């Protein structure tokens, strides 16, 4: 399950909003919020994009998506 609070912190640290990141990732805002809130899961390609786009380390990625 996604650690929503941690992901939001990293998104803000990178200077983005949830809306910005959803748009950049090609995900609708509704789908992005569903994924953030654990209703659906992020696909591997989305995790990779987000990791690269907001500059997460492997440890940070693991703490957000795989903890």
PDB file of N, CA, C and O in Angstrom:
ATOM      1  N   UNK A   1       0.835  -1.182   0.000  1.00  0.00           N
ATOM      2  CA  UNK A   1       0.000   0.000   0.000  1.00  0.00           C
ATOM      3  C   UNK A   1       0.882   1.250   0.000  1.00  0.00           C
ATOM      4  O   UNK A   1       1.938   1.282   0.632  1.00  0.00           O
ATOM      5  N   UNK A   2       0.444   2.239  -0.696  1.00  0.00           N
ATOM      6  CA  UNK A   2       1.191   3.486  -0.822  1.00  0.00           C
ATOM      7  C   UNK A   2       1.139   4.293   0.465  1.00  0.00           C
ATOM      8  O   UNK A   2       0.078   4.445   1.071  1.00  0.00           O
ATOM      9  N   UNK A   3       2.290   4.808   0.877  1.00  0.00           N
ATOM     10  CA  UNK A   3       2.357   5.705   2.028  1.00  0.00           C
ATOM     11  C   UNK A   3       2.037   7.107   1.507  1.00  0.00           C
ATOM     12  O   UNK A   3       2.917   7.831   1.044  1.00  0.00           O
ATOM     13  N   UNK A   4       0.761   7.468   1.594  1.00  0.00           N
ATOM     14  CA  UNK A   4       0.257   8.710   1.014  1.00  0.00           C
ATOM     15  C   UNK A   4       0.957   9.942   1.581  1.00  0.00           C
ATOM     16  O   UNK A   4       1.376  10.818   0.825  1.00  0.00           O
ATOM     17  N   UNK A   5       1.083  10.013   2.877  1.00  0.00           N
ATOM     18  CA  UNK A   5       1.678  11.201   3.498  1.00  0.00           C
ATOM     19  C   UNK A   5       3.128  11.385   3.076  1.00  0.00           C
ATOM     20  O   UNK A   5       3.565  12.502   2.800  1.00  0.00           O
ATOM     21  N   UNK A   6       3.858  10.302   3.026  1.00  0.00           N
ATOM     22  CA  UNK A   6       5.254  10.370   2.621  1.00  0.00           C
ATOM     23  C   UNK A   6       5.372  10.778   1.156  1.00  0.00           C
ATOM     24  O   UNK A   6       6.215  11.605   0.808  1.00  0.00           O
ATOM     25  N   UNK A   7       4.534  10.202   0.296  1.00  0.00           N
ATOM     26  CA  UNK A   7       4.562  10.559  -1.118  1.00  0.00           C
ATOM     27  C   UNK A   7       4.214  12.029  -1.312  1.00  0.00           C
ATOM     28  O   UNK A   7       4.860  12.722  -2.098  1.00  0.00           O
ATOM     29  N   UNK A   8       3.203  12.505  -0.606  1.00  0.00           N
ATOM     30  CA  UNK A   8       2.829  13.919  -0.719  1.00  0.00           C
ATOM     31  C   UNK A   8       3.977  14.827  -0.284  1.00  0.00           C
ATOM     32  O   UNK A   8       4.208  15.870  -0.896  1.00  0.00           O
ATOM     33  N   UNK A   9       4.688  14.442   0.756  1.00  0.00           N
ATOM     34  CA  UNK A   9       5.823  15.233   1.217  1.00  0.00           C
ATOM     35  C   UNK A   9       6.899  15.299   0.123  1.00  0.00           C
ATOM     36  O   UNK A   9       7.448  16.368  -0.143  1.00  0.00           O
ATOM     37  N   UNK A  10       7.198  14.160  -0.507  1.00  0.00           N
ATOM     38  CA  UNK A  10       8.215  14.128  -1.554  1.00  0.00           C
ATOM     39  C   UNK A  10       7.767  14.912  -2.790  1.00  0.00           C
ATOM     40  O   UNK A  10       8.586  15.561  -3.441  1.00  0.00           O
ATOM     41  N   UNK A  11       6.491  14.856  -3.110  1.00  0.00           N
ATOM     42  CA  UNK A  11       5.964  15.620  -4.243  1.00  0.00           C
ATOM     43  C   UNK A  11       6.156  17.113  -3.992  1.00  0.00           C
ATOM     44  O   UNK A  11       6.616  17.840  -4.873  1.00  0.00           O
ATOM     45  N   UNK A  12       5.804  17.569  -2.791  1.00  0.00           N
ATOM     46  CA  UNK A  12       5.962  18.995  -2.437  1.00  0.00           C
ATOM     47  C   UNK A  12       7.442  19.396  -2.424  1.00  0.00           C
ATOM     48  O   UNK A  12       7.808  20.475  -2.892  1.00  0.00           O
ATOM     49  N   UNK A  13       8.281  18.513  -1.883  1.00  0.00           N
ATOM     50  CA  UNK A  13       9.719  18.791  -1.831  1.00  0.00           C
ATOM     51  C   UNK A  13      10.274  19.023  -3.231  1.00  0.00           C
ATOM     52  O   UNK A  13      11.174  19.841  -3.419  1.00  0.00           O
ATOM     53  N   UNK A  14       9.739  18.305  -4.210  1.00  0.00           N
ATOM     54  CA  UNK A  14      10.195  18.439  -5.589  1.00  0.00           C
ATOM     55  C   UNK A  14       9.574  19.655  -6.287  1.00  0.00           C
ATOM     56  O   UNK A  14       9.918  19.960  -7.429  1.00  0.00           O
ATOM     57  N   UNK A  15       8.665  20.342  -5.600  1.00  0.00           N
ATOM     58  CA  UNK A  15       8.070  21.554  -6.158  1.00  0.00           C
ATOM     59  C   UNK A  15       6.847  21.320  -7.024  1.00  0.00           C
ATOM     60  O   UNK A  15       6.493  22.164  -7.847  1.00  0.00           O
ATOM     61  N   UNK A  16       6.205  20.183  -6.844  1.00  0.00           N
ATOM     62  CA  UNK A  16       5.022  19.852  -7.637  1.00  0.00           C
ATOM     63  C   UNK A  16       3.787  19.771  -6.748  1.00  0.00           C
ATOM     64  O   UNK A  16       3.878  19.718  -5.521  1.00  0.00           O
ATOM     65  N   UNK A  17       2.637  19.764  -7.403  1.00  0.00           N
ATOM     66  CA  UNK A  17       1.383  19.445  -6.733  1.00  0.00           C
ATOM     67  C   UNK A  17       0.957  18.057  -7.199  1.00  0.00           C
ATOM     68  O   UNK A  17       1.501  17.530  -8.170  1.00  0.00           O
ATOM     69  N   UNK A  18      -0.003  17.472  -6.514  1.00  0.00           N
ATOM     70  CA  UNK A  18      -0.531  16.175  -6.948  1.00  0.00           C
ATOM     71  C   UNK A  18      -1.073  16.293  -8.376  1.00  0.00           C
ATOM     72  O   UNK A  18      -0.889  15.392  -9.195  1.00  0.00           O
ATOM     73  N   UNK A  19      -1.731  17.395  -8.658  1.00  0.00           N
ATOM     74  CA  UNK A  19      -2.302  17.624  -9.990  1.00  0.00           C
ATOM     75  C   UNK A  19      -1.198  17.667 -11.048  1.00  0.00           C
ATOM     76  O   UNK A  19      -1.328  17.063 -12.113  1.00  0.00           O
ATOM     77  N   UNK A  20      -0.108  18.385 -10.747  1.00  0.00           N
ATOM     78  CA  UNK A  20       1.026  18.464 -11.677  1.00  0.00           C
ATOM     79  C   UNK A  20       1.572  17.076 -11.987  1.00  0.00           C
ATOM     80  O   UNK A  20       1.813  16.729 -13.143  1.00  0.00           O
ATOM     81  N   UNK A  21       1.760  16.295 -10.936  1.00  0.00           N
ATOM     82  CA  UNK A  21       2.365  14.975 -11.108  1.00  0.00           C
ATOM     83  C   UNK A  21       1.438  14.035 -11.868  1.00  0.00           C
ATOM     84  O   UNK A  21       1.890  13.274 -12.724  1.00  0.00           O
ATOM     85  N   UNK A  22       0.149  14.084 -11.560  1.00  0.00           N
ATOM     86  CA  UNK A  22      -0.811  13.252 -12.280  1.00  0.00           C
ATOM     87  C   UNK A  22      -0.779  13.575 -13.767  1.00  0.00           C
ATOM     88  O   UNK A  22      -0.753  12.675 -14.607  1.00  0.00           O
ATOM     89  N   UNK A  23      -0.782  14.864 -14.087  1.00  0.00           N
ATOM     90  CA  UNK A  23      -0.761  15.286 -15.489  1.00  0.00           C
ATOM     91  C   UNK A  23       0.521  14.829 -16.178  1.00  0.00           C
ATOM     92  O   UNK A  23       0.478  14.304 -17.291  1.00  0.00           O
ATOM     93  N   UNK A  24       1.658  15.026 -15.519  1.00  0.00           N
ATOM     94  CA  UNK A  24       2.943  14.629 -16.100  1.00  0.00           C
ATOM     95  C   UNK A  24       3.011  13.123 -16.325  1.00  0.00           C
ATOM     96  O   UNK A  24       3.614  12.663 -17.294  1.00  0.00           O
ATOM     97  N   UNK A  25       2.393  12.356 -15.429  1.00  0.00           N
ATOM     98  CA  UNK A  25       2.424  10.896 -15.530  1.00  0.00           C
ATOM     99  C   UNK A  25       1.368  10.357 -16.490  1.00  0.00           C
ATOM    100  O   UNK A  25       1.347   9.163 -16.787  1.00  0.00           O
ATOM    101  N   UNK A  26       0.491  11.239 -16.977  1.00  0.00           N
ATOM    102  CA  UNK A  26      -0.558  10.791 -17.889  1.00  0.00           C
ATOM    103  C   UNK A  26      -1.665  10.026 -17.197  1.00  0.00           C
ATOM    104  O   UNK A  26      -2.305   9.158 -17.789  1.00  0.00           O
ATOM    105  N   UNK A  27      -1.884  10.361 -15.927  1.00  0.00           N
ATOM    106  CA  UNK A  27      -2.919   9.714 -15.124  1.00  0.00           C
ATOM    107  C   UNK A  27      -3.991  10.755 -14.828  1.00  0.00           C
ATOM    108  O   UNK A  27      -3.663  11.895 -14.498  1.00  0.00           O
ATOM    109  N   UNK A  28      -5.259  10.389 -14.938  1.00  0.00           N
ATOM    110  CA  UNK A  28      -6.312  11.337 -14.591  1.00  0.00           C
ATOM    111  C   UNK A  28      -6.204  11.660 -13.102  1.00  0.00           C
ATOM    112  O   UNK A  28      -5.689  10.863 -12.318  1.00  0.00           O
ATOM    113  N   UNK A  29      -6.690  12.825 -12.728  1.00  0.00           N
ATOM    114  CA  UNK A  29      -6.633  13.218 -11.314  1.00  0.00           C
ATOM    115  C   UNK A  29      -7.395  12.229 -10.446  1.00  0.00           C
ATOM    116  O   UNK A  29      -6.953  11.892  -9.347  1.00  0.00           O
ATOM    117  N   UNK A  30      -8.536  11.767 -10.934  1.00  0.00           N
ATOM    118  CA  UNK A  30      -9.336  10.802 -10.168  1.00  0.00           C
ATOM    119  C   UNK A  30      -8.559   9.514  -9.950  1.00  0.00           C
ATOM    120  O   UNK A  30      -8.518   8.992  -8.836  1.00  0.00           O
ATOM    121  N   UNK A  31      -7.943   9.002 -11.010  1.00  0.00           N
ATOM    122  CA  UNK A  31      -7.166   7.766 -10.883  1.00  0.00           C
ATOM    123  C   UNK A  31      -5.972   7.974  -9.958  1.00  0.00           C
ATOM    124  O   UNK A  31      -5.645   7.099  -9.156  1.00  0.00           O
ATOM    125  N   UNK A  32      -5.321   9.132 -10.069  1.00  0.00           N
ATOM    126  CA  UNK A  32      -4.170   9.419  -9.223  1.00  0.00           C
ATOM    127  C   UNK A  32      -4.586   9.432  -7.752  1.00  0.00           C
ATOM    128  O   UNK A  32      -3.902   8.848  -6.912  1.00  0.00           O
ATOM    129  N   UNK A  33      -5.690  10.085  -7.440  1.00  0.00           N
ATOM    130  CA  UNK A  33      -6.149  10.129  -6.051  1.00  0.00           C
ATOM    131  C   UNK A  33      -6.590   8.755  -5.560  1.00  0.00           C
ATOM    132  O   UNK A  33      -6.384   8.421  -4.393  1.00  0.00           O
ATOM    133  N   UNK A  34      -7.193   7.957  -6.436  1.00  0.00           N
ATOM    134  CA  UNK A  34      -7.540   6.584  -6.050  1.00  0.00           C
ATOM    135  C   UNK A  34      -6.280   5.791  -5.708  1.00  0.00           C
ATOM    136  O   UNK A  34      -6.268   5.023  -4.746  1.00  0.00           O
ATOM    137  N   UNK A  35      -5.242   5.975  -6.483  1.00  0.00           N
ATOM    138  CA  UNK A  35      -3.974   5.281  -6.224  1.00  0.00           C
ATOM    139  C   UNK A  35      -3.330   5.793  -4.938  1.00  0.00           C
ATOM    140  O   UNK A  35      -2.810   5.008  -4.145  1.00  0.00           O
ATOM    141  N   UNK A  36      -3.364   7.098  -4.735  1.00  0.00           N
ATOM    142  CA  UNK A  36      -2.790   7.693  -3.524  1.00  0.00           C
ATOM    143  C   UNK A  36      -3.502   7.183  -2.265  1.00  0.00           C
ATOM    144  O   UNK A  36      -2.877   6.989  -1.222  1.00  0.00           O
ATOM    145  N   UNK A  37      -4.812   6.971  -2.378  1.00  0.00           N
ATOM    146  CA  UNK A  37      -5.613   6.570  -1.228  1.00  0.00           C
ATOM    147  C   UNK A  37      -5.770   5.058  -1.100  1.00  0.00           C
ATOM    148  O   UNK A  37      -6.537   4.584  -0.261  1.00  0.00           O
ATOM    149  N   UNK A  38      -5.055   4.302  -1.919  1.00  0.00           N
ATOM    150  CA  UNK A  38      -5.050   2.853  -1.792  1.00  0.00           C
ATOM    151  C   UNK A  38      -6.255   2.143  -2.377  1.00  0.00           C
ATOM    152  O   UNK A  38      -6.429   0.947  -2.146  1.00  0.00           O
ATOM    153  N   UNK A  39      -7.089   2.845  -3.125  1.00  0.00           N
ATOM    154  CA  UNK A  39      -8.242   2.196  -3.746  1.00  0.00           C
ATOM    155  C   UNK A  39      -7.808   1.326  -4.925  1.00  0.00           C
ATOM    156  O   UNK A  39      -8.387   0.271  -5.185  1.00  0.00           O
ATOM    157  N   UNK A  40      -6.780   1.790  -5.629  1.00  0.00           N
ATOM    158  CA  UNK A  40      -6.150   1.010  -6.698  1.00  0.00           C
ATOM    159  C   UNK A  40      -4.643   1.137  -6.506  1.00  0.00           C
ATOM    160  O   UNK A  40      -4.176   1.983  -5.743  1.00  0.00           O
ATOM    161  N   UNK A  41      -3.897   0.305  -7.191  1.00  0.00           N
ATOM    162  CA  UNK A  41      -2.441   0.320  -7.029  1.00  0.00           C
ATOM    163  C   UNK A  41      -1.762   1.031  -8.184  1.00  0.00           C
ATOM    164  O   UNK A  41      -2.258   1.027  -9.311  1.00  0.00           O
ATOM    165  N   UNK A  42      -0.626   1.639  -7.895  1.00  0.00           N
ATOM    166  CA  UNK A  42       0.206   2.209  -8.942  1.00  0.00           C
ATOM    167  C   UNK A  42       0.805   1.073  -9.750  1.00  0.00           C
ATOM    168  O   UNK A  42       1.236   0.063  -9.194  1.00  0.00           O
ATOM    169  N   UNK A  43       0.828   1.243 -11.071  1.00  0.00           N
ATOM    170  CA  UNK A  43       1.502   0.262 -11.936  1.00  0.00           C
ATOM    171  C   UNK A  43       3.006   0.475 -11.817  1.00  0.00           C
ATOM    172  O   UNK A  43       3.461   1.541 -11.405  1.00  0.00           O
ATOM    173  N   UNK A  44       3.768  -0.546 -12.181  1.00  0.00           N
ATOM    174  CA  UNK A  44       5.223  -0.472 -12.106  1.00  0.00           C
ATOM    175  C   UNK A  44       5.756   0.697 -12.938  1.00  0.00           C
ATOM    176  O   UNK A  44       6.669   1.400 -12.505  1.00  0.00           O
ATOM    177  N   UNK A  45       5.199   0.902 -14.111  1.00  0.00           N
ATOM    178  CA  UNK A  45       5.659   2.006 -14.972  1.00  0.00           C
ATOM    179  C   UNK A  45       5.374   3.367 -14.331  1.00  0.00           C
ATOM    180  O   UNK A  45       6.155   4.305 -14.494  1.00  0.00           O
ATOM    181  N   UNK A  46       4.267   3.476 -13.610  1.00  0.00           N
ATOM    182  CA  UNK A  46       3.932   4.728 -12.930  1.00  0.00           C
ATOM    183  C   UNK A  46       4.877   4.981 -11.762  1.00  0.00           C
ATOM    184  O   UNK A  46       5.302   6.114 -11.534  1.00  0.00           O
ATOM    185  N   UNK A  47       5.206   3.926 -11.026  1.00  0.00           N
ATOM    186  CA  UNK A  47       6.154   4.055  -9.917  1.00  0.00           C
ATOM    187  C   UNK A  47       7.512   4.505 -10.445  1.00  0.00           C
ATOM    188  O   UNK A  47       8.155   5.377  -9.862  1.00  0.00           O
ATOM    189  N   UNK A  48       7.936   3.911 -11.539  1.00  0.00           N
ATOM    190  CA  UNK A  48       9.223   4.284 -12.133  1.00  0.00           C
ATOM    191  C   UNK A  48       9.202   5.745 -12.581  1.00  0.00           C
ATOM    192  O   UNK A  48      10.154   6.483 -12.328  1.00  0.00           O
ATOM    193  N   UNK A  49       8.131   6.164 -13.239  1.00  0.00           N
ATOM    194  CA  UNK A  49       8.027   7.553 -13.691  1.00  0.00           C
ATOM    195  C   UNK A  49       8.064   8.513 -12.504  1.00  0.00           C
ATOM    196  O   UNK A  49       8.820   9.485 -12.513  1.00  0.00           O
ATOM    197  N   UNK A  50       7.257   8.246 -11.495  1.00  0.00           N
ATOM    198  CA  UNK A  50       7.196   9.131 -10.326  1.00  0.00           C
ATOM    199  C   UNK A  50       8.545   9.196  -9.632  1.00  0.00           C
ATOM    200  O   UNK A  50       9.007  10.273  -9.255  1.00  0.00           O
ATOM    201  N   UNK A  51       9.172   8.046  -9.464  1.00  0.00           N
ATOM    202  CA  UNK A  51      10.495   7.990  -8.831  1.00  0.00           C
ATOM    203  C   UNK A  51      11.475   8.899  -9.547  1.00  0.00           C
ATOM    204  O   UNK A  51      12.188   9.677  -8.912  1.00  0.00           O
ATOM    205  N   UNK A  52      11.512   8.803 -10.859  1.00  0.00           N
ATOM    206  CA  UNK A  52      12.440   9.617 -11.650  1.00  0.00           C
ATOM    207  C   UNK A  52      12.030  11.078 -11.694  1.00  0.00           C
ATOM    208  O   UNK A  52      12.879  11.965 -11.604  1.00  0.00           O
ATOM    209  N   UNK A  53      10.748  11.333 -11.830  1.00  0.00           N
ATOM    210  CA  UNK A  53      10.253  12.698 -12.014  1.00  0.00           C
ATOM    211  C   UNK A  53      10.455  13.564 -10.771  1.00  0.00           C
ATOM    212  O   UNK A  53      10.769  14.750 -10.877  1.00  0.00           O
ATOM    213  N   UNK A  54      10.273  12.962  -9.592  1.00  0.00           N
ATOM    214  CA  UNK A  54      10.428  13.763  -8.374  1.00  0.00           C
ATOM    215  C   UNK A  54      11.733  13.467  -7.647  1.00  0.00           C
ATOM    216  O   UNK A  54      11.968  13.975  -6.550  1.00  0.00           O
ATOM    217  N   UNK A  55      12.580  12.645  -8.259  1.00  0.00           N
ATOM    218  CA  UNK A  55      13.928  12.434  -7.744  1.00  0.00           C
ATOM    219  C   UNK A  55      14.017  11.640  -6.457  1.00  0.00           C
ATOM    220  O   UNK A  55      14.770  11.995  -5.550  1.00  0.00           O
ATOM    221  N   UNK A  56      13.242  10.555  -6.378  1.00  0.00           N
ATOM    222  CA  UNK A  56      13.313   9.702  -5.191  1.00  0.00           C
ATOM    223  C   UNK A  56      14.527   8.779  -5.262  1.00  0.00           C
ATOM    224  O   UNK A  56      14.901   8.301  -6.333  1.00  0.00           O
ATOM    225  N   UNK A  57      15.129   8.539  -4.107  1.00  0.00           N
ATOM    226  CA  UNK A  57      16.148   7.501  -4.021  1.00  0.00           C
ATOM    227  C   UNK A  57      15.435   6.155  -4.008  1.00  0.00           C
ATOM    228  O   UNK A  57      14.216   6.099  -3.846  1.00  0.00           O
ATOM    229  N   UNK A  58      16.183   5.080  -4.175  1.00  0.00           N
ATOM    230  CA  UNK A  58      15.573   3.753  -4.109  1.00  0.00           C
ATOM    231  C   UNK A  58      14.957   3.504  -2.739  1.00  0.00           C
ATOM    232  O   UNK A  58      13.887   2.903  -2.636  1.00  0.00           O
ATOM    233  N   UNK A  59      15.625   3.963  -1.693  1.00  0.00           N
ATOM    234  CA  UNK A  59      15.091   3.796  -0.338  1.00  0.00           C
ATOM    235  C   UNK A  59      13.793   4.573  -0.155  1.00  0.00           C
ATOM    236  O   UNK A  59      12.834   4.061   0.424  1.00  0.00           O
ATOM    237  N   UNK A  60      13.764   5.802  -0.645  1.00  0.00           N
ATOM    238  CA  UNK A  60      12.541   6.604  -0.534  1.00  0.00           C
ATOM    239  C   UNK A  60      11.411   5.957  -1.323  1.00  0.00           C
ATOM    240  O   UNK A  60      10.279   5.888  -0.844  1.00  0.00           O
ATOM    241  N   UNK A  61      11.713   5.480  -2.538  1.00  0.00           N
ATOM    242  CA  UNK A  61      10.709   4.784  -3.342  1.00  0.00           C
ATOM    243  C   UNK A  61      10.136   3.583  -2.608  1.00  0.00           C
ATOM    244  O   UNK A  61       8.923   3.377  -2.567  1.00  0.00           O
ATOM    245  N   UNK A  62      11.034   2.796  -2.030  1.00  0.00           N
ATOM    246  CA  UNK A  62      10.587   1.601  -1.315  1.00  0.00           C
ATOM    247  C   UNK A  62       9.724   1.961  -0.115  1.00  0.00           C
ATOM    248  O   UNK A  62       8.733   1.284   0.163  1.00  0.00           O
ATOM    249  N   UNK A  63      10.091   3.024   0.599  1.00  0.00           N
ATOM    250  CA  UNK A  63       9.304   3.456   1.755  1.00  0.00           C
ATOM    251  C   UNK A  63       7.916   3.948   1.352  1.00  0.00           C
ATOM    252  O   UNK A  63       6.955   3.788   2.105  1.00  0.00           O
ATOM    253  N   UNK A  64       7.813   4.536   0.186  1.00  0.00           N
ATOM    254  CA  UNK A  64       6.515   5.049  -0.285  1.00  0.00           C
ATOM    255  C   UNK A  64       5.647   3.930  -0.847  1.00  0.00           C
ATOM    256  O   UNK A  64       4.476   3.810  -0.486  1.00  0.00           O
ATOM    257  N   UNK A  65       6.208   3.122  -1.716  1.00  0.00           N
ATOM    258  CA  UNK A  65       5.383   2.165  -2.478  1.00  0.00           C
ATOM    259  C   UNK A  65       5.407   0.732  -1.975  1.00  0.00           C
ATOM    260  O   UNK A  65       4.503  -0.041  -2.294  1.00  0.00           O
ATOM    261  N   UNK A  66       6.414   0.356  -1.200  1.00  0.00           N
ATOM    262  CA  UNK A  66       6.561  -1.056  -0.852  1.00  0.00           C
ATOM    263  C   UNK A  66       6.694  -1.326   0.645  1.00  0.00           C
ATOM    264  O   UNK A  66       7.047  -2.436   1.044  1.00  0.00           O
ATOM    265  N   UNK A  67       6.417  -0.329   1.471  1.00  0.00           N
ATOM    266  CA  UNK A  67       6.575  -0.508   2.917  1.00  0.00           C
ATOM    267  C   UNK A  67       5.427  -1.293   3.504  1.00  0.00           C
ATOM    268  O   UNK A  67       5.399  -1.537   4.710  1.00  0.00           O
TER     269      UNK A  67
END
